Amino acid sequence: MSPSHRATPPSRGALIAAAAVTVAAAVTLTVVVWPDGSGSGPQNGSASSRTAPSPSPTRSYPLSEAPRTVPAVREHTPARGPGWKPGKNSTVVAADQALADEAKTLAGELGISYRGETAARAGDVELALGKKGEGGAESYTLKTSGNRVTISGPDQAGVFYGTRTLVQSLAADDTVPEGVVRDAPDRPQRGFNLDIARKHYSAEWIEARLREMADLKLNQLGLHFSDDQAFRIESETHPEVVSEDHLTKAEVRRIVKLAQSLHITVIGEIDSPGHLGAVLKAHPGLQLRDTQGTARQGAVDISKAESAEIVDDLLREYAELFPGQWFHVGADEYQALTVSDPAASYPQLAVAAREKYGDGATVQDLTEGWLNDRAAVVRKAEKIPKAWNDGFFSGGAVTAGKDIEVEYWTGKEIGARPPQDYLAEGRKVINLNDEFLYYVLGEPNEFVYPTGERIYEQWTPFVLRGTEPVAKRYSKQILGGRFAVWGDFPDAQTQAQVAEGIRMPLNAVSQKLWDPRKPALTWAEFQQLADEVDTPDRSTAP
């Protein structure tokens, strides 16, 4: 995860209100762009098909082109017609009450009225739910015909993404083109990871990032809120560990509520048994010390029952605060394992390992058992546990639970293995490749700020470590990825500078997680499009 202990290195322009010309649309060409064998998504490998064009009954229009959006839509069936733009009598309607929130949001963005659950008229946008199971929950169909737009999908998330396509198309070209868009993401987990422990970010700044993420169809925000430097969310079970600058629970609930409305899951992380310096400041008796009495930074003594009790108290408390289906338990960079002979340096850990797991057990086994025990707490709270890849060891008496999702960030730490090792074990993996996806403030340990251009041109979800992709046969096990900001030198950039620095990388990550194939646009064209569809009035206050 964090590199701190590495051994080595619009607003969108106002939409012009004008009555659209009603014409009969004729479907003439289907362009299907689902990547072969790329993972999820409708009918991978579908063939393109052509039919003879039908003439327009009133006037001649060229065949439409796909909406210009970030990420790009994956399938568009063009047609002849003027497309759609909001007119003076245009409204948004919902065919299903469950879509009322999405419809109201869209109406506000377009500056037109929401007319409720009623039949659509000419000039309207209609949101509708299709049958469950017909496509993934995040898939949608956007049909533009006869001066009307219909956005449908099997779940609210997909319909919401369809509204993002509509809004971006209007921002880029003032029109939603005639024809039919069928779209869905290639990877189910697509997001942004933020270290709020080492650098404090305001709730307003985080909310601005959520809105940015929603426009890019990203669906996860990871919050790393506990580390050696600080503990940044209010606690009722252990208020003594909380740092002066922190988010209140009311602020976190506000962030979570906004995220839910944007179909984003907020994932909390309490890293242990390393990276607990803020907790140890309040509980120094739990500090891991070697036979010479030397303390190891951020590491708790996992032979002491009190260490697990405090961490489990916090896990249960924050599992309730974050209602999504995941919780991150860390597990990386435990400093007891970085010495040449852990049993000699930390005999108390060796004794505890043998007592718990048998005569042949080692400090590594005790550490892996710690991960399993914390994962058990998370499971009891009905969450899927996540952990950093260098917390999954091989060759010991204890093996990490197979249901713990591997967040692969590095191959350079002790315990880290090539990504193929985890995949060959049948584990599910999320890509946080530190070569491409780590934005480390101050650029320590040979890190450099990643660029959107490099991500766009060289990275895919298959590039888990370094620059070499893993085999495509592992595709279904690679669930997606997140771009990460770490605050090693928190004052190196202001909040505003971070927001600007990560803007194009997030755009690029969005594109490559939605469709990992080589993009159709050049980087310069993609960057220009991102500028056209961006919303510059998000809060970036320092």
C-alpha positions, -999 to +999 in steps of 0.1 A: +000+000+000+017+031+012+053+034+001+066+049+033+086+018+043+098+007+009+130-013+009+137+002-026+123+022-044-205+235-179-189+245-147-202+229-180-213+256-204-250+264-202-269+240-225-285+260-253-323+256-252-337+252-287-365+231-300-352+200-318-365+190-352-386+158-351-376+133-377-379+096-383-347+078-373-334+049-394-309+024-380-282+018-406-250+006-390-241-012-359-206-007-345-198-032-318-166-026-298-166-051-269-130-063-265-124-100-271-118-119-239-116-087-219-138-098-190-173-087-181-195-069-206-222-080-230-213-108-254-175-103-257-163-107-293-196-097-310-192-091-347-199-058-364-229-059-387-241-037-415-275-031-431-285-010-460-293+026-449-329+038-450-335+073-464-348+100-442-385+107-449-382+145-446-346+156-451-312+141-455-290+137-424-256+121-423-252+090-402-246+099-366-214+093-348-210+079-313-214+104-284-180+118-273-175+109-237-150+099-211-149+070-209-158+063-245-190+043-251-184+007-262-212+002-287-231+027-308-257+020-335-258+052-357-289+065-374-300+095-395-315+123-376-308+156-358-302+140-324-315+156-292-309+187-271-332+202-244-358+225-258-381+250-240-407+223-233-383+194-225-386+176-192-372+145-175-396+117-166-391+084-148-409+053-158-400+038-124-403+055-090-369+040-081-353+063-106-367+095-092-334+106-077-315+100-109-342+119-129-342+149-105-304+151-107-304+150-145-331+176-147-312+199-125-280+195-145-299+202-178-319+232-163-352+216-172-381+203-151-386+169-136-422+158-145-424+127-123-436+092-132-455+099-163-454+091-200-427+108-221-435+134-247-416+147-276-385+166-264-383+146-231-357+123-215-372+092-200-354+069-175-366+034-172-356+001-155-354-030-177-357-066-165-332-077-138-306-101-152-307-087-187-272-073-186-250-063-157-262-038-130-240-011-145-250-016-181-274+007-199-290+015-232-294+050-244-318+055-274-321+088-292-350+089-318-379+111-327-367+141-306-367+119-275-341+101-254-347+069-234-322+056-210-328+022-196-309-005-176-315-034-153-305-013-122-302+023-111-265+023-115-266+016-152-293+042-158-272+068-139-242+060-161-265+066-191-273+101-178-235+107-175-232+099-212-260+122-221-246+151-200-211+147-214-224+145-250-242+178-246-212+194-230-189+182-259-212+187-289-244+204-277-263+174-289-270+137-281-265+120-314-293+099-330-290+062-326-286+036-298-258+033-273-253+000-255-227+003-229-212-015-198-179-015-179-152-041-185-143-043-148-166-042-118-143-023-094-131+011-107-120+038-083-098+062-064-078+056-032-071+085-009-047+086+021-064+110+045-042+098+074-009+115+065-026+145+048-059+159+061-085+167+034-117+186+040-150+169+036-159+194+008-127+184-011-136+147-009-172+154-020-158+173-050-137+142-060-168+120-056-187+142-082-157+140-105-155+102-101-192+099-109-189+118-141-161+093-151-182+063-141-159+053-113-176+034-084-152+030-055-135+055-031-110+040-007-102+060+025-070+051+043-076+070+075-052+054+100-014+054+098+017+063+118+012+100+114-025+104+123-059+088+128-084+110+110-120+099+117-138+106+150-141+075+172-165+067+200-148+034+211-113+048+213-114+086+211-078+087+225-064+077+192-080+104+171-058+132+158-067+169+162-074+174+125-100+148+115-133+142+099-163+140+122-186+110+118-213+135+107-190+145+078-182+109+069-220+101+068-225+131+046-197+119+023-212+083+023-247+097+015-234+117-015-214+087-027-244+064-025-265+089-046-237+087-072-235+049-071-200+050-054-190+027-026-168+042+001-144+016+015-128+023+049-093+010+057-076+004+091-042-009+083-027-034+108-005-048+123+018-022+108+010+015+102-005+019+136+017+047+150-012+070+158-028+042+179+005+034+195+009+070+205-021+066+228-012+030+237+027+028+239+025-005+259+015-023+227+045-012+207+065-040+192+101-041+206+130-064+200+152-080+226+172-048+229+141-028+236+142-010+202+107+000+189+097-008+153+079+021+137+041+016+135+041-020+145+020-034+173+031-065+193+007-091+179+016-115+208-005-093+231-042-098+232-048-061+238-034-053+204-062-074+187-088-061+210-082-024+202-080-030+164-111-052+164-130-025+184-121+000+156-130-025+128-164-031+142-170+006+148-161+017+113-176-013+095-209+002+107-199+037+096-191+025+061-222+005+048-207-007+016-198-044+010-160-041+015-136-032+043-098-030+040-077-045+068-043-035+055-018-063+065+012-049+047+048-040+058+048-055+093+083-046+104+089-078+125+093-096+092+120-072+077+148-085+100+171-114+091+158-136+120+124-126+133+123-153+159+156-142+174+147-105+174+112-110+186+110-142+206+077-133+221+062-135+186+078-169+180+064-182+213+029-169+205+031-185+170+040-220+184+013-217+211-014-208+185-004-228+155+019-257+166+056-264+171+066-256+136+049-223+133+068-191+127+065-153+131+052-153+095+024-177+105+015-155+134+013-125+111-008-144+085-031-155+113-035-119+124-048-111+089-072-140+090-085-129+124-091-094+113-108-106+081-131-127+104-142-096+122-149-079+089-169-109+076-190-110+108-199-074+099-211-088+065-182-072+046-158-086+020-122-082+034-095-066+013-057-066+021-025-055+005-007-081-015+025-082+006+004-094+035-003-128+017+026-152+024+035-186+010+052-216+023+040-213+059+017-233+082-010-206+079-026-194+046-047-163+041-084-169+035-092-173-002-121-148+000-098-119+010-094-097-021-057-090-030-050-053-035-018-057-056+004-026-053+040-038-054+065-066-059+093-048-040+083-054-004+093-084+018+066-110+013+055-096-020+053-121-049+047-118-086+010-112-094+008-146-112+014-163-079-018-149-063-038-155-095-025-191-098-039-196-063-073-186-076-074-153-057-093-122-068-070-093-074-074-055-077-048-035-096-031-006-077+002-010-096+027+015-079+045+019-113+015+036-128-012+043-102+007+058-072+006+095-067+030+100-038+033+135-024+068+147-024+079+119-048+101+099-023+118+066-029+122+072-066+085+078-072+074+103-098+040+118-102+022+095-127+008+111-159-025+104-175-007+100-208+014+071-196-016+054-180-036+059-212-010+046-235+008+018-215-014+006-186-043-019-186-059-039-157-036-068-168-004-047-160-004-055-122+033-051-115+059-031-134+051-028-171+044-064-181+009-077-184-002-110-169-018-137-191-053-130-204-065-163-189-066-146-155-090-119-167-120-129-146-099-128-114-087-092-120-117-073-107-105-038-116-082-011-101-079+022-083-057+052-087-041+061-053-028+093-036-004+088-007+006+116+016+042+108+025+051+145+024+017+161+031+028+197+025+044+190-009+011+199-025-021+218-015-055+202-019-060+223-051-027+211-065-036+174-057-069+179-075-053+193-106-025+168-105-048+137-105-074+150-129-060+135-161-047+103-145-083+097-132-096+103-167-072+079-181-078+052-155-116+056-161-111+050-198-089+019-193-110+003-167-142+008-187-125-005-219-089-018-216-082-020-253-061+006-272-082+037-272-095+052-305-084+087-297-048+099-295-037+112-261-039+148-274-075+142-286-085+125-254-071+153-233-090+179-253-122+159-249-116+156-212-113+194-210-145+198-230-166+175-208-151+185-175-169+205-148-144+231-135-166+244-107-158+216-083-143+226-050-105+225-050-100+248-020-065+246-005 
